[in-house]
Amino acid sequence: MFRRSFFLSFNTWRAVAEKTHYDVCIIGGGPAGITAALRAVDYKKKVCLIEQKRLGGYDLWDGSLYSQTMWEFSNLYSKLKGSQAKRIYGETLDTYVELDEEKMRESIREVSLTREAQITTAIQATNSIDLLNGLGTFSSDSEVLFHNHVTKEYRRITADYFIIATGSGPRKHPFVEADGTLVMTSNEIMHTAIPKSLVIVGAGTIGCEFASIFGALGKTKVYLIDKSDHILRDEDPDVVQRVQDALERAGVVVHHNSFLYDLQPWRATEEEMRKLPERSQGRREGVQYTILNRRTRELETLHVDRALLCLGRAANYKGLGLENTTLRTKDGSLLVDAFGRCENSNNTYAVGDAADDMHVVSMAQAKGKIAIDNIYGKGVRTVPHLLESMSSVAFLIKAVAAVGLNEATCRQRNIGYVAASFGYDLVSRAVAADNTDGFIKIIVSDDPKMTILGVRAIGMDASTLVDLGSLAIQNRQTAFDLADRLTAYPSISQAFQECLRVILGRSELKANCFQSLKLTRWEPDNFRRGMCYQTAERQVHPAPQVDHEMMADNASGWKYDDAMRVVQGDHTGHAEAQARLDKLGEEAAAERQRQMLAEERDRAAAAQARAAVAAASAAEAQLEKEAQSAAEKVAAAKRDEEEQAAAAVAAAKLQQEEEDRLAAQMEIMRKAKLKKEMEGEGTATDSPQLRKPTSSTDIRPALFLGV
């Protein structure tokens, strides 16, 4: 292998090492790849990290950090034209402030450069990571060819293990091609001038974030195409409604229940440009799009300056050379196990967006660490339950954060729950900041333990509140474990505590006495008090069941503190309480068994009833089919008879007409003969013999002779 270098006008080639061997070769310098590389250093391993573009991947460049920084600008601008500015100046400041777009883009870039420099410093400090800038391509399952197109450097790299962390890119639209100028993706939209009007195709998290950013900046009329009844289709109605109201206040128009029917970018020709006045405001380029309402089937066409495609992200394997390996893919994504190990390989892993995970930075980093720990860690390999406690945040008009289950998911899984919603207008910190547009909602299991199942927060410091819930879910904590925790005052975290106290009935503010303070309890029809969830919990963490109503019954000698000590394992001096718990558990188990048997009988009876109904329906359908067939045959026979009768009538009519015509002709001939006899111009023997035709075929010759 050779590397070519240039000096003046001379081209020379220099030989490089045939092979370089590493413990781990990582392709991709994004969040997953960087985390995997730094974790491998903890195991004293030599690492090769290949990055084709910029260190940090799509997180730092054109991705999460870029959009988050742009959101901070839009959030600040919305404050200047909101109530917070009025508190200080008595009026909004948006008429006095003009957004400097170039300065904003420069600031966004500076943020990414700062983080890139920090990561570079961390890598260089290890002295165990070789950072190569260029393209890494598999030439086989055990070798990667590195190529830098600028320096013309080539290397053959072998390693004990390979990790694919090439990230993802914007998913392509099936019939609309992004040209990067009029029709853009998230890779281009933050590098161009803010348009006066914009249509966003896709109302998922990415689409809603950009709609919020451009709507809050106040310079763009935003249209959002949503194929569902509402945006954020996996969220609860209270969260969705709050976000939709905020988008509408920002001037965003949402096309609900609509599909993109057509989208065409256009530019004025040179002749059309010359016809426009020099200072004309007429459009010289833009996008025309047509939407189809999936309910009314009506078409609507609109015109905007730019279009943004937000259809999610897809794994990026461009130039990776997967065709040279035995790795397997399905639907365009590598097949991996729980640790990220690729199918058909013992030494190749795929992590982060390259494994088509949740496309979240924190998940990518966790999967990068798991892969390295699985390779070099000792002891039993176990996969942590990341999804249960993984929190997420979407930066919309207000930040929306979530962790664990929501109400809709609990109902789908038949999990009984209790949910409390606590508005920011009841939190001192939010009132002081005049930022009361938000709330927190905590969902716990509707059983004696009241295990925390999920948290939703929207508004000020939403991600901080959700992180408290994430830790509680990870540790399988209950509302009782956290309700007595003290928080700083004033702080947003007070909302978390008060929400728990509302669930337990201990809050100073009672449920439903304020519009923003709500308590909801839901039970499935065929289960009681979340038995479905309890069964799953007992399989993982068996625990004695406690009835809170009996714990609160002081008259019977049963006290709350005693019961909690039993649940927590402190059995000293509480033998009687333990005996009552055991008896209660046995009775509850017997009751559950009876319920299960009754439900099984009900299901069997329902199945038999459904089978009988289905059989009756099938018989009825068969009879109806036979009757219809007989009716069709009768109708066909009747049609045949009618056709034959009509044909006979037509033939008789035709024969009669011909006979009438012949008779008329004979009468004419008779009169002509009589006239000739009277005039003495001929005798009877001069005329040919006439005869009456015996059939319709004899008519025409007879007439001819008569003429």
Secondary structure, DSSP 4 states (H G I P E B T S, - for coil): -EEEEEETTEEEEEE--S-EEEEEEEE--SHHHHHHHHHHHHTT--EEEEESS-TTHHHHSSSHHHHHHHHHHHHHHHHHTSHHHHHHHSS-STTT----HHHHHHHHHHHHHHHHHHHHHHHHTTS-EEEEESEEEEEETTEEEEEETTTTEEEEEEEEEEEE---EEEPPPSS----SSSEE-HHHHTTSPPPSEEEEE--SHHHHHHHHHHHHHTS-EEEEE-SSSSSSTTS-HHHHHHHHHHHHHTT-EEETTEEEEEEEEEE--HHHHHHS-TT--S-SEEEEEEEEETTT--EEEEEESEEEE---EEE--TTS-GGGS---EETTEE-B-TT-BBTT-SSEEE-GGGGT----HHHHHHHHHHHHHHHH--S------HHHH--EEEESSSEEEEEE--HHHHHHTT--EEEEEEEGGG-HHHHHTT----EEEEEEESSSS-BEEEEEEESTTHHHHHHHHHHHHHTT-BHHHHTT----SS-THHHHHHHHHHHHT--SSPTTSSTTEEEEEE--TT-STTHHHHHHHHHHS------HHHHT-GGGT--HHHHHHHHTT--TT-HHHHHHHHHHHHHHHHHHHHHHHHHHHHHHHHHHHHHHHHHHHHHHHHHHHHHHHHHHHHHHHHHHHHHHHHHHHHHHHHHHHHHHHHHHHHHHHHHHHHHHHHHTS--GGGSPPP---SSGGGHHHHHHHH-
